[in-house]
Amino acid sequence: MRILAADIGFGYTKATDGRRFQAFKSIVGEANPAAFEESLLPAQELLPRHFEIGGEAVFVGELAESQSRERGFTLDPAQFLGHYAKVLGLAALTPLVEHGDPIRLVTGLPISLFRAHRESLGQSLLGRHTVAQFHHGQREEKMVYIEKVRVIPQPFGSLYNLMLNAEGRTVQQRFINEKIGVIDVGFRTCDFAIADKTRYSERGSRSTDSGICVAYEAIANLLKEKTGVPVELYRLYEAISAGFIKIRGQRYELAPLVQRAFSQLAGRIATEANRLWAEDWDIDLIVLSGGGGSVLAPFLQSQISGEVLPVPADQDARLNNVRGYWKFGVHVWGLAQAQTQAT
């Protein structure tokens, strides 16, 4: 039995087995036959991005972005969960598992989707799945056997990541004994959650549509005004990191647009947090998480009421939730297994 975790996000899909991590854009595309040859596969791809799932050959992530004629990328929850989540999840997990080896999986959902969709997401991933992966010109078929699934509220992954170590044991008592607020800025949603001595607070927890895509859409709209070209949001990831984008051979500086869009979104999120938690004035610490939380931290920290935990500059904040999911799985199943074996 092995424990794995998957964070199937609107922007990126992440997975880990506790040793290896991977993250790729949440894009699914048709497998273009012209790109089957090994020589056309991107050299930097260390893990497979070409699969056959449910009898359908697909590319995922950056390979789908660069090679697929038809690409699927959506911010619509129903479409995402109904058509893409299972494929993205299995694509992320398959390279990390052995054929037929039973695995236990922890994943999560934004708070706004948790109640309505946790059972359907869990059921879609549970069981035996025949998946073929193609890598360096080789086809390998695997039976991905997911014997148990736990779906938890997404921002609690970040909390478990801080609270637990790799053995699933508590290492930070502060997160056990105090009232903690989590602001998890994902691509589509921003999740606000409160854990009062680890107990979930319904009143202080909710999702809004203030994900980092709001800033990306503002930047894309300004670029369209300047160039007439509608730039897909997922094609802005690298451009925003680089600080510029080239469109039809002309370079456009993005720093001023990014500064304005991020500042406006941070103000919106801070207003939402301060309003939502107005009665929770006894929050001891606020945690910023998610890829969006990391890039917005310089804008957010001064606008949020309360003590804000600094975002470590040397960590990929996109992986906070999936790390926490895995640690939670070890806490639930790993310790339970060890205790059973001891008796």
Secondary structure, 3 states (H helix, E strand, C coil): CEEEEEEECCCEEEEECCCCEEEEECCEEECCHHHCCHHHCCCCCCCCCEEEECCEEEEEHHHHHHHCCCEECCCCHHHHHHHHHHHHHHHHHHHHCCCCCEEEEEEEECHHHHHHHHHHHHHHHCEEEEEEEEECCEEEEEEEEEEEEEEEECCHHHHHHHHECCCCCECCCHHHHCEEEEEEECCCCEEEEEEECCEECCCCCEEECCCCHHHHHHHHHHHHHHHCCCCCHHHCHHHHHHCEEEECCEEEECHHHHHHHHHHHHHHHHHHHHHHCCCCCCCCEEEEEHHHHHHHHHHHCCCCCCCEECCCCCCCHHHHHHHHHHHHHHHHHHHHHHHHHHC
